[in-house]
Every structure is written in structure tokens, then in C-alpha cells.
Amino acid sequence: MVADKRRSEQPRDVLGRAPSLADTLAARLREELASGRLKAGERLPTEQQLSQTYGVSRPIVREAVGRLKHDGLVLSRQGAGAFVADPKASSVFRLDVANFSDKGDLRHIVELLMAVEASATEHTAERHSDADLATIRARLNEMQAAIDRGESGVDEDVAFHRAIIDATGNPYFRDLSEFLDRRVRTFIRTARANSARLAGMAQIVQGEHQAIFDAIVARDPQGARAAAETHLKNAAARLAIYLDR
């Protein structure tokens, strides 16, 4: 079991410091579910028990369990607590990627991102309004300003791509993009942050963004798709170089 009833004992599996303890704990609990140690219909240990077992605060436990609920792995019953859901009944798509050190996983993630982002960029080139274009241009300029200040421009990068997604006018693109942002956009942020450390690389990345923008301005759907695919492939290559080092 994830926890036992010996609440007074010291934690047996304390989690170390991490960028997100909630994500780490959620991943650990998923392992418990996958192993069968916690079975469908079984009540999850209480927040207090999980807090003592893993040596984290109750708000962290609450956040981690919330992730499991969001993924359809755990269900709440009012007044009774949280229970393990039947995996066969779940219709929730999950994507658990802890890191991108595996080049096979990296390739698969890039293929997924390309299917979404390149298609969205293609649609934006066809559908964008003048207001959409003004927003995308503003985000592009904000990236350049960040580069000029010697900053990584990571947040500006994400905002640029989000503006392109929004300009599709398709709410499902927006929802899926937000899901990917939470789950796998780390690799884009990591690639961008490390590119910023190499002389001239940030401006090369900005050139890729400029190519995307130019194709959108020209209402060239195929050119926009190709520019988006090139950008993602290059981002993956930059991260692979970093990982090799």
C-alpha cells in the first residue's frame, strides 16, 4: 500500500526537492496504481497519511491527487474520500513524460507537437483576422525585445505560439495546446533556455519565428506549416545537442 496506519513513524519514502513536488508525487502514485498495489474501487490513503508517507505538505498531496483526478485515475465520493477509478472506464488521454533524455521519446513528442502546432499554424495562415495578426506581430516583437535585453525570451516564445493557436478560432486546438503546454512544452522551454546561452543562437531561433510569421502574413498555409515543422525539428535538435553534452 502507499501508506499504512502508523502515522507516528518517520516517512519511509521522503521525496527530495524538485521543480514540482506535486508532479513528482503524482508520478509516484501513478506507479502505485499501475502496479496494482492500489486496486480499482479501493479508497486512497488520506491526505494526512500520504503527507507522512512521502514527507510533503498536505497542499502538495492535494495538488498531486488533483492531477490524478484530472487524468481520470481517481474519483471523489462526497464524504467518503478519493477512490481508485476503474482504468477500463477511463476516457482520459494521459501523457506522462518526466524528462526528455530518451531520444526515442523526444522524437515521438516532436511528432505529436508537429501534428498539432503545424496544423494550427496552417489554419491560422488561412483564417487570421487583422486583430489576430496584430497580436501575433506584437508577440514576435516582444521576443525580439527580450533577445535585445540579453534574456532567454522563453515566456515570450510560448506567448507567440499561443497567439497562433488562438488565431485558429478552434477551441479544441486551444484546449489541446494548453494540455501539451502543461505536459511536454518543457522541452521547448529547455531548448530555448539553452539556446540563449549560445552566442547568436537566440537570433537564429527568432529567424525561425519570423519565417512562421511571414508565411501567416502572406496567407500561405503550406508555407506556414513547413515553417512550423522546421522550427520544431530544429528545437528538438537543439535540445538533443544539449542532452549529449
MIDOSE-1310 file (N, C-alpha, C; in nm, 2 decimals, decimal comma, always signed):
residues 245
mvad	+0,08/-0,12/+0,00/+0,00/+0,00/+0,00/+0,09/+0,12/+0,00; +0,03/+0,24/-0,05/+0,10/+0,36/-0,05/+0,14/+0,41/+0,09; +0,04/+0,38/+0,19/+0,07/+0,42/+0,32/+0,01/+0,32/+0,42; +0,06/+0,32/+0,54/+0,00/+0,24/+0,64/-0,06/+0,32/+0,75
krrs	-0,11/+0,26/+0,85/-0,17/+0,34/+0,96/-0,08/+0,39/+1,07; +0,05/+0,36/+1,05/+0,14/+0,40/+1,16/+0,18/+0,55/+1,14; +0,09/+0,64/+1,17/+0,11/+0,78/+1,14/+0,22/+0,84/+1,22; +0,26/+0,78/+1,33/+0,36/+0,84/+1,42/+0,50/+0,81/+1,37
eqpr	+0,52/+0,72/+1,27/+0,65/+0,68/+1,22/+0,71/+0,79/+1,13; +0,84/+0,79/+1,11/+0,90/+0,88/+1,02/+0,86/+0,83/+0,88; +0,86/+0,93/+0,78/+0,83/+0,90/+0,64/+0,93/+0,79/+0,59; +0,87/+0,69/+0,52/+0,96/+0,58/+0,47/+1,01/+0,61/+0,33
dvlg	+0,96/+0,71/+0,26/+0,99/+0,73/+0,12/+0,99/+0,88/+0,09; +1,07/+0,96/+0,17/+1,06/+1,10/+0,15/+1,11/+1,15/+0,02; +1,03/+1,24/-0,04/+1,06/+1,29/-0,17/+1,16/+1,41/-0,16; +1,26/+1,41/-0,24/+1,36/+1,52/-0,24/+1,30/+1,64/-0,31
raps	+1,38/+1,75/-0,29/+1,34/+1,88/-0,36/+1,34/+1,86/-0,51; +1,24/+1,92/-0,57/+1,22/+1,91/-0,72/+1,15/+2,03/-0,77; +1,16/+2,06/-0,90/+1,09/+2,17/-0,95/+0,94/+2,17/-0,92; +0,88/+2,05/-0,92/+0,74/+2,04/-0,88/+0,72/+1,91/-0,80
ladt	+0,71/+1,93/-0,67/+0,69/+1,81/-0,58/+0,55/+1,74/-0,61; +0,45/+1,83/-0,65/+0,32/+1,77/-0,68/+0,33/+1,68/-0,80; +0,40/+1,72/-0,90/+0,42/+1,63/-1,02/+0,49/+1,50/-0,98; +0,60/+1,52/-0,90/+0,67/+1,40/-0,86/+0,59/+1,30/-0,78
laar	+0,51/+1,36/-0,69/+0,43/+1,27/-0,61/+0,32/+1,21/-0,69; +0,26/+1,28/-0,79/+0,16/+1,23/-0,87/+0,21/+1,11/-0,96; +0,34/+1,13/-1,00/+0,40/+1,02/-1,08/+0,42/+0,90/-0,99; +0,46/+0,92/-0,87/+0,48/+0,81/-0,77/+0,35/+0,73/-0,75
lree	+0,24/+0,81/-0,73/+0,12/+0,75/-0,71/+0,06/+0,67/-0,83; +0,09/+0,72/-0,95/+0,06/+0,65/-1,07/+0,13/+0,52/-1,07; +0,25/+0,51/-1,03/+0,32/+0,38/-1,02/+0,25/+0,29/-0,93; +0,20/+0,34/-0,82/+0,13/+0,25/-0,72/+0,00/+0,20/-0,79
lasg	-0,06/+0,28/-0,87/-0,19/+0,24/-0,93/-0,15/+0,13/-1,04; -0,05/+0,16/-1,12/-0,01/+0,07/-1,23/+0,03/-0,06/-1,18; +0,10/-0,06/-1,06/+0,15/-0,19/-1,01/+0,04/-0,28/-0,95; -0,08/-0,22/-0,93/-0,19/-0,30/-0,87/-0,19/-0,29/-0,72
rlka	-0,09/-0,22/-0,66/-0,09/-0,21/-0,51/-0,22/-0,14/-0,46; -0,27/-0,05/-0,54/-0,39/+0,01/-0,52/-0,49/-0,03/-0,63; -0,60/-0,09/-0,60/-0,68/-0,15/-0,70/-0,81/-0,07/-0,72; -0,87/-0,09/-0,84/-0,99/-0,02/-0,87/-1,10/-0,03/-0,76
gerl	-1,15/+0,08/-0,72/-1,26/+0,08/-0,62/-1,20/+0,09/-0,48; -1,07/+0,08/-0,46/-1,01/+0,09/-0,33/-0,99/+0,24/-0,29; -1,01/+0,27/-0,16/-1,00/+0,40/-0,11/-0,86/+0,45/-0,11; -0,83/+0,56/-0,15/-0,69/+0,62/-0,15/-0,66/+0,65/+0,00
pteq	-0,53/+0,64/+0,04/-0,50/+0,69/+0,17/-0,53/+0,83/+0,19; -0,55/+0,87/+0,32/-0,59/+1,01/+0,34/-0,48/+1,11/+0,31; -0,51/+1,24/+0,30/-0,41/+1,34/+0,28/-0,30/+1,33/+0,39; -0,35/+1,31/+0,52/-0,25/+1,30/+0,63/-0,16/+1,18/+0,61
qlsq	-0,21/+1,07/+0,57/-0,13/+0,95/+0,56/-0,03/+0,97/+0,44; -0,07/+1,02/+0,33/+0,02/+1,05/+0,22/+0,12/+1,15/+0,25; +0,08/+1,25/+0,33/+0,18/+1,35/+0,37/+0,29/+1,29/+0,45; +0,25/+1,21/+0,55/+0,35/+1,15/+0,63/+0,44/+1,04/+0,56
tygv	+0,37/+0,97/+0,47/+0,44/+0,87/+0,39/+0,55/+0,93/+0,31; +0,52/+1,04/+0,24/+0,62/+1,09/+0,14/+0,69/+1,22/+0,19; +0,66/+1,26/+0,31/+0,73/+1,38/+0,37/+0,70/+1,51/+0,30; +0,58/+1,53/+0,25/+0,55/+1,65/+0,18/+0,42/+1,71/+0,25
srpi	+0,40/+1,84/+0,23/+0,28/+1,90/+0,29/+0,15/+1,85/+0,24; +0,05/+1,88/+0,31/-0,09/+1,84/+0,27/-0,13/+1,91/+0,14; -0,10/+2,04/+0,13/-0,13/+2,11/+0,00/-0,07/+2,04/-0,12; +0,06/+1,99/-0,10/+0,12/+1,92/-0,21/+0,05/+1,79/-0,25
vrea	+0,01/+1,72/-0,14/-0,07/+1,60/-0,16/-0,20/+1,63/-0,23; -0,27/+1,73/-0,19/-0,39/+1,77/-0,25/-0,38/+1,80/-0,40; -0,27/+1,87/-0,43/-0,24/+1,91/-0,57/-0,21/+1,78/-0,65; -0,13/+1,69/-0,60/-0,10/+1,57/-0,67/-0,22/+1,48/-0,69
vgrl	-0,30/+1,47/-0,59/-0,43/+1,39/-0,61/-0,52/+1,46/-0,71; -0,52/+1,59/-0,71/-0,60/+1,66/-0,81/-0,55/+1,63/-0,95; -0,42/+1,61/-0,97/-0,37/+1,57/-1,10/-0,43/+1,43/-1,14; -0,43/+1,34/-1,05/-0,49/+1,21/-1,07/-0,63/+1,21/-1,10
khdg	-0,71/+1,30/-1,04/-0,85/+1,32/-1,07/-0,87/+1,37/-1,21; -0,78/+1,47/-1,24/-0,79/+1,53/-1,37/-0,77/+1,43/-1,48; -0,68/+1,33/-1,45/-0,65/+1,23/-1,55/-0,75/+1,11/-1,55; -0,85/+1,12/-1,46/-0,95/+1,01/-1,45/-0,90/+0,89/-1,38
lvls	-0,79/+0,90/-1,31/-0,74/+0,78/-1,24/-0,80/+0,77/-1,10; -0,85/+0,88/-1,04/-0,91/+0,88/-0,91/-1,04/+0,96/-0,91; -1,13/+0,90/-0,84/-1,27/+0,97/-0,83/-1,30/+1,01/-0,69; -1,36/+1,12/-0,67/-1,40/+1,16/-0,53/-1,55/+1,12/-0,51
rqga	-1,57/+1,08/-0,38/-1,70/+1,05/-0,34/-1,73/+1,14/-0,22; -1,83/+1,22/-0,23/-1,86/+1,32/-0,12/-1,87/+1,25/+0,01; -1,79/+1,30/+0,11/-1,80/+1,25/+0,24/-1,72/+1,12/+0,26; -1,67/+1,06/+0,16/-1,61/+0,93/+0,17/-1,46/+0,93/+0,13
gafv	-1,42/+1,03/+0,06/-1,28/+1,04/+0,02/-1,26/+1,01/-0,13; -1,13/+0,98/-0,16/-1,09/+0,96/-0,30/-1,07/+0,81/-0,32; -1,12/+0,76/-0,44/-1,11/+0,62/-0,47/-1,05/+0,60/-0,61; -0,98/+0,48/-0,62/-0,91/+0,45/-0,74/-1,02/+0,42/-0,85
adpk	-1,01/+0,48/-0,96/-1,11/+0,46/-1,07/-1,08/+0,33/-1,15; -1,18/+0,28/-1,21/-1,16/+0,16/-1,30/-1,09/+0,21/-1,43; -0,97/+0,16/-1,45/-0,89/+0,21/-1,57/-0,97/+0,18/-1,70; -1,05/+0,07/-1,70/-1,12/+0,04/-1,83/-1,23/+0,14/-1,86
assv	-1,27/+0,21/-1,75/-1,38/+0,30/-1,78/-1,33/+0,44/-1,81; -1,20/+0,47/-1,80/-1,14/+0,60/-1,82/-1,14/+0,63/-1,97; -1,18/+0,75/-2,00/-1,17/+0,80/-2,14/-1,07/+0,92/-2,15; -0,99/+0,93/-2,05/-0,90/+1,05/-2,04/-0,77/+1,01/-2,11
frld	-0,72/+1,10/-2,20/-0,59/+1,08/-2,26/-0,48/+1,13/-2,16; -0,38/+1,05/-2,13/-0,27/+1,09/-2,05/-0,14/+1,09/-2,12; -0,05/+1,18/-2,08/+0,08/+1,18/-2,14/+0,18/+1,21/-2,03; +0,25/+1,11/-1,99/+0,34/+1,12/-1,87/+0,49/+1,12/-1,92
vanf	+0,55/+1,23/-1,92/+0,69/+1,24/-1,97/+0,76/+1,32/-1,86; +0,85/+1,24/-1,79/+0,92/+1,30/-1,68/+1,04/+1,39/-1,73; +1,11/+1,34/-1,84/+1,22/+1,41/-1,89/+1,23/+1,38/-2,04; +1,33/+1,44/-2,11/+1,35/+1,41/-2,25/+1,48/+1,36/-2,28
sdkg	+1,54/+1,28/-2,19/+1,67/+1,23/-2,21/+1,67/+1,11/-2,31; +1,56/+1,05/-2,33/+1,54/+0,94/-2,42/+1,51/+1,00/-2,56; +1,60/+0,97/-2,65/+1,58/+1,03/-2,79/+1,46/+0,98/-2,86; +1,43/+0,85/-2,83/+1,31/+0,79/-2,89/+1,18/+0,87/-2,84
dlrh	+1,17/+0,89/-2,71/+1,06/+0,97/-2,66/+1,06/+1,11/-2,72; +1,18/+1,17/-2,73/+1,19/+1,30/-2,78/+1,13/+1,31/-2,93; +1,17/+1,21/-3,01/+1,12/+1,20/-3,14/+0,96/+1,19/-3,15; +0,91/+1,11/-3,06/+0,77/+1,09/-3,05/+0,69/+1,21/-3,01
ivel	+0,75/+1,28/-2,92/+0,69/+1,41/-2,87/+0,69/+1,51/-2,98; +0,80/+1,52/-3,05/+0,81/+1,62/-3,16/+0,71/+1,59/-3,27; +0,69/+1,46/-3,30/+0,59/+1,42/-3,40/+0,45/+1,46/-3,35; +0,42/+1,45/-3,22/+0,29/+1,49/-3,17/+0,27/+1,64/-3,18
lmav	+0,37/+1,71/-3,14/+0,37/+1,86/-3,14/+0,35/+1,91/-3,28; +0,42/+1,84/-3,38/+0,41/+1,89/-3,52/+0,27/+1,87/-3,57; +0,21/+1,75/-3,53/+0,07/+1,73/-3,58/-0,02/+1,84/-3,53; +0,00/+1,89/-3,41/-0,09/+1,99/-3,36/-0,05/+2,13/-3,40
easa	+0,08/+2,17/-3,37/+0,12/+2,30/-3,40/+0,13/+2,34/-3,55; +0,18/+2,24/-3,63/+0,19/+2,27/-3,77/+0,06/+2,29/-3,83; -0,04/+2,20/-3,79/-0,17/+2,21/-3,85/-0,24/+2,34/-3,80; -0,22/+2,38/-3,68/-0,28/+2,50/-3,63/-0,22/+2,62/-3,70
teht	-0,09/+2,62/-3,72/-0,03/+2,73/-3,79/-0,08/+2,74/-3,94; -0,10/+2,63/-4,00/-0,16/+2,62/-4,13/-0,30/+2,69/-4,13; -0,38/+2,65/-4,04/-0,52/+2,71/-4,03/-0,51/+2,86/-4,00; -0,42/+2,90/-3,91/-0,41/+3,04/-3,88/-0,37/+3,12/-4,01
aerh	-0,28/+3,07/-4,09/-0,25/+3,14/-4,21/-0,37/+3,16/-4,30; -0,47/+3,07/-4,30/-0,59/+3,08/-4,38/-0,69/+3,17/-4,31; -0,70/+3,17/-4,18/-0,82/+3,23/-4,11/-0,79/+3,36/-4,04; -0,67/+3,39/-4,01/-0,64/+3,50/-3,92/-0,71/+3,63/-3,96
sdad	-0,75/+3,71/-3,86/-0,81/+3,84/-3,88/-0,70/+3,94/-3,86; -0,73/+4,07/-3,89/-0,63/+4,17/-3,87/-0,59/+4,18/-3,72; -0,69/+4,16/-3,63/-0,66/+4,17/-3,49/-0,57/+4,05/-3,45; -0,59/+3,94/-3,50/-0,51/+3,82/-3,47/-0,36/+3,85/-3,52
lati	-0,35/+3,90/-3,64/-0,22/+3,93/-3,69/-0,14/+4,03/-3,61; -0,22/+4,13/-3,56/-0,15/+4,23/-3,48/-0,10/+4,17/-3,35; -0,18/+4,08/-3,29/-0,14/+4,01/-3,16/-0,01/+3,93/-3,19; -0,02/+3,85/-3,30/+0,10/+3,76/-3,33/+0,22/+3,85/-3,35
rarl	+0,21/+3,96/-3,42/+0,32/+4,05/-3,45/+0,37/+4,11/-3,32; +0,28/+4,15/-3,23/+0,33/+4,20/-3,10/+0,41/+4,10/-3,02; +0,36/+3,97/-3,02/+0,44/+3,87/-2,95/+0,58/+3,85/-3,01; +0,58/+3,85/-3,15/+0,71/+3,84/-3,21/+0,80/+3,95/-3,17
nemq	+0,75/+4,07/-3,17/+0,83/+4,19/-3,13/+0,88/+4,18/-2,99; +0,79/+4,12/-2,90/+0,83/+4,11/-2,76/+0,95/+4,01/-2,74; +0,95/+3,90/-2,83/+1,06/+3,81/-2,83/+1,19/+3,88/-2,87; +1,18/+3,96/-2,97/+1,30/+4,03/-3,02/+1,35/+4,13/-2,91
aaid	+1,26/+4,19/-2,84/+1,30/+4,29/-2,73/+1,37/+4,21/-2,62; +1,32/+4,09/-2,59/+1,38/+4,01/-2,48/+1,52/+3,97/-2,52; +1,54/+3,93/-2,65/+1,67/+3,89/-2,70/+1,76/+4,01/-2,69; +1,72/+4,13/-2,73/+1,80/+4,25/-2,73/+1,84/+4,28/-2,59
rges	+1,76/+4,25/-2,49/+1,79/+4,27/-2,35/+1,89/+4,16/-2,29; +1,92/+4,06/-2,37/+2,00/+3,95/-2,33/+1,93/+3,85/-2,25; +1,80/+3,84/-2,26/+1,72/+3,74/-2,19/+1,69/+3,62/-2,28; +1,64/+3,52/-2,22/+1,61/+3,39/-2,30/+1,49/+3,41/-2,39
gvde	+1,39/+3,49/-2,34/+1,27/+3,50/-2,42/+1,18/+3,38/-2,42; +1,19/+3,30/-2,32/+1,11/+3,17/-2,31/+0,96/+3,20/-2,30; +0,93/+3,29/-2,21/+0,79/+3,32/-2,19/+0,73/+3,39/-2,31; +0,81/+3,48/-2,38/+0,76/+3,54/-2,50/+0,74/+3,44/-2,61
dvaf	+0,83/+3,34/-2,61/+0,82/+3,23/-2,71/+0,69/+3,16/-2,70; +0,66/+3,12/-2,58/+0,53/+3,05/-2,55/+0,41/+3,13/-2,59; +0,42/+3,26/-2,56/+0,31/+3,35/-2,59/+0,29/+3,37/-2,74; +0,40/+3,37/-2,81/+0,39/+3,38/-2,96/+0,31/+3,26/-3,02
hrai	+0,35/+3,14/-2,97/+0,29/+3,02/-3,03/+0,14/+3,01/-2,98; +0,12/+3,06/-2,86/-0,02/+3,06/-2,81/-0,11/+3,15/-2,89; -0,05/+3,26/-2,93/-0,13/+3,36/-3,01/-0,17/+3,30/-3,15; -0,07/+3,22/-3,20/-0,10/+3,15/-3,33/-0,21/+3,05/-3,31
idat	-0,21/+2,97/-3,20/-0,31/+2,87/-3,17/-0,45/+2,94/-3,15; -0,45/+3,05/-3,08/-0,58/+3,13/-3,06/-0,64/+3,17/-3,19; -0,55/+3,21/-3,28/-0,60/+3,27/-3,41/-0,66/+3,16/-3,50; -0,65/+3,04/-3,47/-0,73/+2,94/-3,54/-0,88/+2,95/-3,53
gnpy	-0,91/+3,01/-3,41/-1,06/+3,02/-3,38/-1,12/+2,88/-3,34; -1,03/+2,78/-3,32/-1,08/+2,65/-3,29/-1,05/+2,62/-3,14; -1,16/+2,61/-3,06/-1,14/+2,60/-2,91/-1,07/+2,47/-2,88; -1,08/+2,36/-2,96/-1,02/+2,23/-2,93/-0,87/+2,24/-2,95
frdl	-0,83/+2,32/-3,05/-0,68/+2,34/-3,06/-0,63/+2,41/-2,94; -0,71/+2,51/-2,89/-0,66/+2,58/-2,77/-0,65/+2,48/-2,65; -0,75/+2,40/-2,63/-0,76/+2,31/-2,52/-0,64/+2,21/-2,52; -0,62/+2,15/-2,64/-0,51/+2,05/-2,66/-0,38/+2,12/-2,64
sefl	-0,36/+2,24/-2,69/-0,23/+2,31/-2,68/-0,20/+2,34/-2,53; -0,31/+2,38/-2,46/-0,29/+2,40/-2,31/-0,24/+2,27/-2,24; -0,31/+2,16/-2,28/-0,27/+2,03/-2,22/-0,12/+2,00/-2,25; -0,08/+2,02/-2,38/+0,06/+1,99/-2,42/+0,15/+2,09/-2,35
drrv	+0,11/+2,22/-2,33/+0,19/+2,31/-2,26/+0,23/+2,26/-2,12; +0,13/+2,20/-2,05/+0,15/+2,16/-1,91/+0,23/+2,03/-1,91; +0,22/+1,95/-2,01/+0,28/+1,81/-2,01/+0,42/+1,81/-2,08; +0,43/+1,86/-2,20/+0,55/+1,84/-2,28/+0,62/+1,96/-2,33
rtfi	+0,56/+2,08/-2,31/+0,62/+2,20/-2,36/+0,76/+2,23/-2,29; +0,78/+2,16/-2,18/+0,91/+2,17/-2,11/+1,03/+2,16/-2,21; +1,02/+2,07/-2,31/+1,13/+2,05/-2,39/+1,15/+2,18/-2,48; +1,05/+2,25/-2,52/+1,06/+2,37/-2,59/+1,13/+2,48/-2,50
rtar	+1,08/+2,48/-2,38/+1,14/+2,58/-2,29/+1,29/+2,55/-2,26; +1,32/+2,42/-2,24/+1,46/+2,38/-2,22/+1,55/+2,41/-2,34; +1,50/+2,38/-2,46/+1,57/+2,41/-2,58/+1,60/+2,56/-2,59; +1,49/+2,64/-2,57/+1,51/+2,78/-2,58/+1,60/+2,84/-2,48
ansa	+1,59/+2,80/-2,35/+1,68/+2,85/-2,25/+1,82/+2,82/-2,27; +1,85/+2,70/-2,33/+1,99/+2,66/-2,35/+2,04/+2,72/-2,48; +1,95/+2,75/-2,58/+1,99/+2,82/-2,70/+2,04/+2,96/-2,67; +1,97/+3,02/-2,57/+2,00/+3,16/-2,53/+2,15/+3,17/-2,48
rlag	+2,20/+3,05/-2,43/+2,34/+3,06/-2,37/+2,44/+3,05/-2,48; +2,40/+3,02/-2,60/+2,50/+3,01/-2,72/+2,50/+3,14/-2,80; +2,61/+3,19/-2,83/+2,62/+3,32/-2,90/+2,55/+3,31/-3,03; +2,46/+3,40/-3,06/+2,39/+3,41/-3,18/+2,27/+3,31/-3,20
maqi	+2,26/+3,21/-3,11/+2,16/+3,11/-3,13/+2,02/+3,17/-3,11; +2,00/+3,25/-3,02/+1,87/+3,31/-2,99/+1,82/+3,38/-3,12; +1,91/+3,45/-3,19/+1,86/+3,52/-3,31/+1,83/+3,42/-3,42; +1,90/+3,31/-3,42/+1,86/+3,20/-3,52/+1,72/+3,15/-3,50
vqge	+1,69/+3,13/-3,37/+1,56/+3,09/-3,33/+1,45/+3,19/-3,37; +1,49/+3,32/-3,35/+1,40/+3,42/-3,38/+1,37/+3,43/-3,54; +1,48/+3,39/-3,61/+1,46/+3,39/-3,76/+1,36/+3,28/-3,80; +1,35/+3,17/-3,72/+1,25/+3,07/-3,75/+1,11/+3,12/-3,72
hqai	+1,10/+3,19/-3,61/+0,97/+3,25/-3,58/+0,93/+3,36/-3,68; +1,03/+3,43/-3,73/+1,00/+3,53/-3,84/+0,95/+3,46/-3,96; +1,00/+3,34/-4,00/+0,96/+3,27/-4,11/+0,81/+3,22/-4,10; +0,78/+3,18/-3,98/+0,64/+3,14/-3,95/+0,55/+3,26/-3,97
fdai	+0,59/+3,37/-3,91/+0,51/+3,49/-3,92/+0,49/+3,54/-4,06; +0,60/+3,54/-4,14/+0,59/+3,59/-4,27/+0,49/+3,50/-4,36; +0,49/+3,37/-4,33/+0,40/+3,28/-4,40/+0,26/+3,31/-4,36; +0,24/+3,34/-4,24/+0,10/+3,37/-4,19/+0,05/+3,50/-4,26
vard	+0,14/+3,60/-4,26/+0,11/+3,73/-4,32/+0,07/+3,71/-4,47; +0,14/+3,63/-4,54/+0,12/+3,60/-4,68/+0,00/+3,51/-4,70; -0,06/+3,47/-4,60/-0,17/+3,37/-4,61/-0,13/+3,25/-4,69; -0,01/+3,20/-4,66/+0,04/+3,08/-4,73/+0,04/+2,96/-4,63
pqga	-0,07/+2,89/-4,64/-0,09/+2,78/-4,54/+0,02/+2,67/-4,55; +0,06/+2,63/-4,66/+0,16/+2,53/-4,67/+0,30/+2,58/-4,63; +0,32/+2,70/-4,66/+0,45/+2,76/-4,62/+0,45/+2,78/-4,47; +0,34/+2,81/-4,41/+0,33/+2,83/-4,26/+0,35/+2,69/-4,19
raaa	+0,29/+2,59/-4,25/+0,30/+2,45/-4,19/+0,45/+2,41/-4,20; +0,51/+2,43/-4,31/+0,65/+2,39/-4,33/+0,74/+2,47/-4,23; +0,72/+2,60/-4,22/+0,80/+2,68/-4,12/+0,78/+2,63/-3,98; +0,66/+2,60/-3,94/+0,64/+2,55/-3,81/+0,70/+2,41/-3,78
ethl	+0,70/+2,32/-3,88/+0,76/+2,19/-3,87/+0,91/+2,21/-3,86; +0,97/+2,30/-3,94/+1,11/+2,32/-3,94/+1,15/+2,37/-3,80; +1,08/+2,46/-3,74/+1,11/+2,52/-3,61/+1,11/+2,41/-3,50; +1,01/+2,32/-3,51/+1,00/+2,22/-3,41/+1,11/+2,12/-3,42
knaa	+1,15/+2,08/-3,54/+1,26/+1,99/-3,57/+1,39/+2,05/-3,52; +1,41/+2,18/-3,54/+1,53/+2,24/-3,50/+1,53/+2,25/-3,35; +1,42/+2,28/-3,29/+1,41/+2,29/-3,14/+1,45/+2,15/-3,08; +1,40/+2,05/-3,14/+1,44/+1,91/-3,09/+1,59/+1,88/-3,11
arla	+1,64/+1,93/-3,22/+1,78/+1,91/-3,25/+1,87/+1,99/-3,15; +1,82/+2,11/-3,11/+1,90/+2,19/-3,02/+1,90/+2,12/-2,88; +1,78/+2,07/-2,84/+1,77/+2,00/-2,71/+1,86/+1,87/-2,71; +1,86/+1,80/-2,82/+1,94/+1,68/-2,83/+2,09/+1,71/-2,81
iyld	+2,13/+1,82/-2,87/+2,27/+1,86/-2,86/+2,30/+1,89/-2,71; +2,21/+1,96/-2,65/+2,23/+1,99/-2,51/+2,24/+1,87/-2,42; +2,15/+1,77/-2,45/+2,15/+1,65/-2,37/+2,27/+1,57/-2,39; +2,33/+1,57/-2,52/+2,45/+1,50/-2,55/+2,57/+1,55/-2,46
r	+2,56/+1,68/-2,44/+2,67/+1,75/-2,36/+2,66/+1,71/-2,21
